[in-house]
């Protein structure tokens, strides 16, 4: 289901953008029941629903500072977007996420996914762009124009929160002390590093395909379900299940293997069919 031409951005100010970021984050974590995930009625042993709420609250000032800088420094649509400095945001937001709660890494994926989306939204706001196809173009340019320093800061952010299930790689391994040197020598920006890992990590796949799953699958499906049900929670959970049913969870693959991940995806599909 492609992104429909009629969909338009309706953000009129940076304050609107901040409200949307905060609300989207809160609604996503509040969606229930989401099989296998922490949600409002399900905690894990060391990570609770409240840890996610604390993490979301902690990084709102980072989002505000980030979007304000992007908005201020945007001069024209076709300029080099390296000024966005995604890596600085990754590291700063990760530090605050870890500082303000004791549940460990609760939001690194959240931070990585939202960063280019909100940067593009701030740029679109500056130039009064409302068409989603143009929004997607700006996202692509933000990622393509990222720098080697962004990748270095990404690695530093990952090392701060020590996410589970990363596995090891032969080159540019996040825990290899020589990786930073190699990244700099080989001029590896975010576009290049995520291209390398796209086959075994869904976030990397999103970066390498201009967020195809989110923009062209998840978002239209969410709108469709919400239009039918008028229920934000149903739309949120069903979208989660829809994506999970069609895209095996790469974290499960890394931790438990492809067979386990396919089992989970099949179960998600069955739940959707049952309604």
Beta strands, then each sheet from edge to edge (+ up, - down):
end
